[in-house]
Amino acid sequence: MKCPHCEKDIRDAVMLSAAASIMARRRKRLGRQITSDQARAMQLRSAAARVRNRQGQTGERP
């Protein structure tokens, strides 16, 4: 899936967005409580996506 503006691959961003909305629904159902492990996992995924996006902008790939 490509961004219509910059032609960058946005699959990771779309997946993270979907995961965030699922987690938000779960938090609502559970009284806004998530475990620290879930929060840590979400932070790691978003950090990894930011790194991948930065690499995509410079044209570099690991």
HELIX and SHEET records of a PDB file:
HELIX    1   1 ARG A   11  ARG A   29  1                                  19    
HELIX    2   2 SER A   36  THR A   58  1                                  23    
END                                                                             
